[in-house]
Amino acid sequence: MYVKLLFLVVWLWCGLPTLMSAATLSDKNAVYIPIMMDDITTMIGLMPSEVTYPANGSTINGTLHLKFSRATAVEKRFLKIFYANGKIERYNGWIGKNSFNMSFTLPKDGKYIDVELHSYILDKYFIKKYRLRQSIGVSEIISHVNNGYLDSSTLTLKWSSGYNVSKRYIKIGTAGYGGSNIFKGYVTGNTKSIYGLPRDGERVYVMFSSYIDGKWYHRYYRFYATDVKEQAKKFVLGYLLNNVTTMRKIASQRVIDKLKTKDTLVRQYFRNIKTYYKLLYFHDYTAMVIAEMNDGKELKFYFSWDGVRWILNSVI
């Protein structure tokens, strides 16, 4: 028995460095050493620590949270973190716990974050390497809700700054994303006013591009260029001309038929309109246009937004 224990001590002293030297730094498997007791040789695994969260190769969004496994026979751990594709060292230090979180706020530039976790086992460091990718911090339009409506011939866009955006380009058109019959060009700052938008319910498509680290990234938006007062005017004109096609673009057949039951009176009111002087929007996606007639009385046009256009619900 004593001979066997002596053999084990000598083997650990002389043979283990050779075994440890043979293990590569990127070895993902455990390193095993034999322990001999009572004529039985037991292989004991020495497992380096690993990053258990986030998964290798995943995309993170601005803040990095790291979790580490407990591992086996690890005496101490050392952590290195690089970003900007390995050019900038963000962290370099010892880790004092078996498993915990670390938080770093990093730029959203789309570049890689490299993590090296060093486990010190029996006078050797075993290194586990991981690569994560930062999400892209493009500029985005914040002044208008996508698929919302525009009630003016002027569109004033505002956008977020993003991260590491060196230039921005906008295309605006009515023929789909990438069309530019309304506007195209580079923009600076955080706002831009576009003039001459259509006001007849057309869809306006916006492709907003951010240039980051040698590459263009695109965001797509769609708006409906409808001025509710213009819709009221068009309906009145269509009604007076008995243009059913125009009226059906603005009101349901039910509303048209209801007005027709008092056709003479409705026509008299419509011909007597002096001006469309007030427009009110409400939180439930409804709107009211108030027209003043020559005798000082008012007509009220009630509209609702159906997700695509303003629809006339009633005239009072």
FENZIRA-V456494 format. One record per backbone hydrogen bond with DSSP energy under -0.5 kcal/mol. NH is the residue of the N-H (numbers start at 1). CO is the residue of the C=O. Records with the same first field share a line. If there is no record, write none. Layout:
BEGIN
NH=CO, CO
END
This chain:
BEGIN
5=1
6=2
7=3
8=4
9=5
10=6
11=7
12=8
13=9
14=10
15=11
16=11
19=15
20=16
21=17
22=18
23=19, 20
27=24
31=46
33=44
35=42
37=35, 40
40=37
42=35, 40
44=33, 42
45=43
46=31
47=45
48=46
52=50, 67
53=67
57=131
58=55
60=133
62=60
63=61
64=104
65=63
66=102
67=53
69=50
72=47
75=73, 120
76=120
77=95
78=118
79=93
80=116
81=91
82=114
83=88
85=112
87=84
88=83
90=81, 88
91=81
93=79
95=77
96=94
104=64
106=62, 104
109=107
110=135
113=132
114=82
115=130
116=80
117=128
118=78, 116
119=117, 126
120=76, 118
121=119, 124
124=121
126=119, 124
127=25, 125
128=117, 126
130=115
132=113
133=58
134=111
135=60
137=108
138=136
142=158
143=158
147=222
148=145
150=224
155=194
156=154
157=155, 192
159=190
160=140
163=137
166=164, 211
167=211
168=187
169=209
170=185
171=207
172=183
173=205
179=176
182=172
183=172
185=170
187=168
191=188
192=157
194=155
197=153
201=225
202=225
204=223
205=173, 203
206=221
207=171
208=206, 219
209=169, 207
210=217
211=167
212=210, 215
213=164
215=212
217=210
219=208
221=206
223=204
224=148
225=202, 223
226=150, 224
227=199
228=226
231=227
232=228
233=229
234=230
235=231
236=232
237=233
238=234
239=235
240=236
241=237
242=239
243=238
244=242
247=243
248=244
249=245, 246
250=247
251=247
252=312
256=252
257=253
258=254
259=255
260=256
261=257, 258
262=259
263=260
266=262
267=263
268=264
269=265
270=266
271=267
272=268, 269
273=270
274=292
275=292
277=275, 290
278=290
280=288
282=286
285=282
286=282
287=303
288=280
289=301
290=278
291=289, 299
292=275
293=297
294=272
296=293
299=291
301=289, 299
302=300, 314
303=287, 301
304=311
305=285
306=304, 309
311=304
312=250
313=302
314=302
316=300
END
